């Protein structure tokens, strides 16, 4: 609407690949091609240009599938994951689809546009996410505009090793003072995991429609350790990722002797790779997200991340789990209109 310069759209309109045909042919309303009437391209395949690219136009690409499983595989093969929808009365299909599809906003028996602020916080996954992926209109959105720092005094707890039994190997790597900070952090991570991050909640309770919000673990995350990082910060990241059930790879150079104890720690709940920064940058594309304990990184580090579109979480690790745990999770909104094909007084759990 604001420009007619859309090379990807014009390529999709002008080119029909093998098996493709127009069910509804494309037609522009005006000579300058600002407004395109809705059109439907049939026979699109996952390998086709139309399937692989975001066109930002009312062009519906129809892909024929043999099963729900195949459809999910096709969708998840895309580099993008903003919204996805399912029309089905089969409760088992609904559950399988909901727990398999890789997209930020899911819609069951409902249109896939028109997200409402707070009710359906909006934002995608993969290449459809920007930065940390925190959803616009959601309860965590304001944190995207803040620099939060820790300003607390840690009270001593004589039962520290009992409380942190799961992380006892990590705890033994710390000095006496840092043990209490690590303890406070893990207690907060566990508490917030229990009451917030492990829950799928419908806070609006709108009659006729479920609108739930949940957190999912990242597929993987890398923690790149630098020589000026504090050991306690590094261990807090390991603990947070472990509690979030997010697979973490710990990357460090061979010169970082202060972290030597981690190399012999078999309970770090992560994969350890000893590598140079240049080798890490070559591997950066493999990770959903990169975590560091500070923003003191080389210009090459930032430039490479920008080049491949990789988000780096550079904030110093916090003991407050409600904030820190956001680095290791992704958000998902699910809207289910159960009134469309049945009674508005009954819900499907």
N, C-alpha and C positions, 0 to 999 in steps of 0.2 A: 504493500500500500504506500509506503514512503519512498520507494525506489523501484525502478524496473530493471535494475542491474542485478540479475540473479543467474549467473552462468550455470550453476548446478541444475536449477529448475529447467532452463532452456535445453540443456543437454538431455534431461529426462524426457522432455516433451518431444524433442526432435528425433530421438533415437528409440527404436523398439528392438530389444534384444530377442534372442531365440525363444519362441514360445509366448512372447508378450503381444497383447493386442488391446485396443481401446474399447472398453465396454461403454464408456461415456467419453467422447473425444474432448480434448482440451480446447477452450475457446476464450480469448481475451475480450473483455467488454469494451475496452478502449484501444485506440490505435497505438498509444504509447506503451501499452502492456503493463499498466499499473494493477489492473484487477483481472484475475483469472476466475472463470466460472468453475465450480466443482467438477472434477473429472475422475474417471476410474480406469486404472491400467490393470488388466488381468494377466495372470500367468507369470507374475514376477517371481524370480528365484532368489535365494539368499546370496547368490554370487553376483547378482545384477547390480548395476550402478544405482538404480532407483532404490533398491533395498538398503544399500550401504551408506547413502548420503542423506543428510537433512536438507529438505527442499524448501521448507517454510512457505508452503502454498497448499491450497485445497486439492491436492492430488492424492487420491487413495490408491495405494498399491496393494493388490490382492495376491497373496501367496497361498496356494493350495497345499494342504497337509493331509497326511494319512491318519494322524492320531494327535491327541493332546500333548503327549510326550514329545513328538516331533516338532509341534508348534512351539513348545517351550524352548527346545534346543535351538530352533531358528531365531527366536527372539533374543535369547541370551548370547547368541553368536554375534550380535550387533555390537559395535563399539559404543552405542548410545543406550541410555536407559532412563528416559524422563518419565513417561507415563505408559501404562499398559492396561488393557481391559479384557474382561471375560464375560460372555453371555452364556450362562449355564444354570440349569435347575438342579444339576447333580451335585450334592453336597460334597461327595468325595472328590469330584473334579475341582470344585471351588478350593478345597483345602490343598490339593496337590499343586494347583496353579499358584495359589497365594504363597506357598512356602518354597516355590522353585523359581519364580520369575525375578529377574534382576532389573528392577526399575524403582524409581523413587516414589511414585504415586500409582497405586493400584486401584482399579475400579471394577467392581463385580455387579453385573446387571444394571449398569449406569453408563452414561456418556463419559468420555475420558477427557473432557475439558470443563472449565468452570470451577476450578478449585477455590474454595472459600477460605479466607484468612482464619487461622486458628482451627477451624473444623477440619480442613484438609491442607496442612502446611505443604508448601510447594517446593520441589527441588528433586533433581535426578541423581543417578549413579553413573559411574564410568565417565565417558566423555560428555555426559549431560549434567555434570556437577562442576561447580567452580569452587576452588579453595577447599575448605574442610567439608563442604557438602551440607552444612547446616541449613535447614529449610527456611525459606522466607515465610513469614507469618506464623512461625512455630515458637514454642516457649524458649528455645535456645538461641533464637535469632539475634537477640541483642548482644549476646556474647561475642558475636563476630565483629563488633565495633568497639570492643574494650580490650585494654591491656591490663590483665589482672595479675596482681603481685601478692605474694604471701607476706603476711604480717601477723604472725602468731607466736606465742610462747608455748613451747612443748612441755607439758607436765610429765614428770617421770612416772613410769609404771613398772613396778617390781615384777609383774607377771608377763613382761614383754615376750619372753620366749614361749610361754604357753599360748598367748593370744596369736602369735605369728608362727605356729608350728608348721604350717604349710610352707612358709618361707624361711625356715630356720637356717638353711645353708646360706642364703643371701644375707640374713641378719648377722651371721658370724663374720662376714667380711667387713663390717662397719665398726668404727670406734664407738666408745661409750656414748658420746653425745648424739651422734647420728642415728644410733639405734632407736632413740625415742621419736625422732622425726619420722623415720621409716615406719615405726609402729603406728603413729598417728595417721600417716598416709594410708597404710593398708587397711586400718580399721575404717577409715572414711570410704575407701574404694569398695570394700565389702558391703558396707551399710548402704551406699548409694546404688550399688549393683542390685541389692535385694529389693529396695523400695522403688527404684526408678528404672534402671537400665535393663533389668530382666523382665519387665512387665510390658504387656500390651494393653493399653488403656483407651477407653472411650470416655473422654471427659465431658462430652456435650450431651450424650444420652438423647439424641434426636429421634423422635418416634418415626418409625418406618425406614430408618437408615443407621447403620453402624458406621462410625468414623473413628477408627482406631489408629493409634500411633505407636510405633515400636522401634527398637534399636536392634541392629544386626551386627555381628562381628565383621570386621574387614577380612578379606581373603588373606591378606598378608600386609605386614608393615615392617619397615627397616628402621632400626635405630643406629645412626652413625655417631660413634663416640669420638670426641676430640680431646686433645691433651689437657685442655683447661677445664674439662667437665668434672663435676664432683661425683664421687662414687655413689653417694646416697641418691643423687638425682637419677643416675643410670639404673640403680636397683629399683627405684620407684616406678620407672617406665616399664621395667620387666614385670613387676608385680601387677601394674595396672593392665597391661596387655594380657597377662595370664588370667586375671579375673574376668576380663571382657571376652575371653576365649578367642582372642585374635592371635594368629600365628605371627611371631616376631622373629626377625633375623637381626642379630647383633653384629654390626660391622665395626672393626677397629683395625688400626695399623699395628704393625709389629713393634713400633717404637713406643707405644703407650704402655709403659711398664707399670704405671700405677693401677692398671686394671688387670694385672697378671693373674690375680686370684680368680677372675671370671673364667679364664681359660681352663681352669681345673674344676670348675663348678658344674656338676652334672645335674643340678636341680634348678638351673636358671629358666627352665621352661621356654627355651628359645634355641635357635640355630646360631652358632657362632662362626663367623667368617673373618679371618685375618687377611686384610687386603689394603692396598694403598688407596688414597682418595680417587685417583684416576680410574682404578679398577672398579671402585664402588660406583662411580658415575656411569660407567659402561653398563652396570647391572641395574641402575636406578629404575629403568622402565619396567622391571619385573614386579615392582611393588605398588600396591594401591596407594600408599602414602609413605612419606619419610618423616621420621621423628628425630629431632636433635634436642639437646638440652640447653641450647642458647642460639642466638642469631649470629654469633661470631664465626661465620663461614666464609670461605674464599669466594671471590667473584665468579670463579669458574663453576663453583657449586651452584650458585644461584642462576647463572646463565644457562647451564645445562638443564636445570629443572624447568626453567621458563621455556626452553626450546621444546621439551617433550611434554609440557603441560602437567608437570608433577607438583603436587602441593607438599610444602615442607612445613611441618608444625614446629616452630622454633621457640615457643614460649618455655620458660624455665618450668620444670615439673612442679606441680602444686600438691600440697597435702590434702586439699579439698577435692574429694572425689566427684562431687557434682559437676565440677569444671574439668578436672583432669581426664576423667573417663571418656569425655567427648572425643578425644584424639584417637581413640581406638575402636570407634563404632561408626556406623552409618545409620541414617534415619530413614524410616519408611512410613508413608501414610496409606491407609487402606479404607476405601469407601465402599460399602455394600448396601445397596438399596433392596432390602428384602420385601418391600411392599409391592414391587412391580409385578410379581407373579404369585401373589398369595395374600393372606391376611396381614394387615398392618399391625395386628396385635400379637403376632407370633414371631419369634426370632429363632434363627439357627445358630447354635453355639458351636 
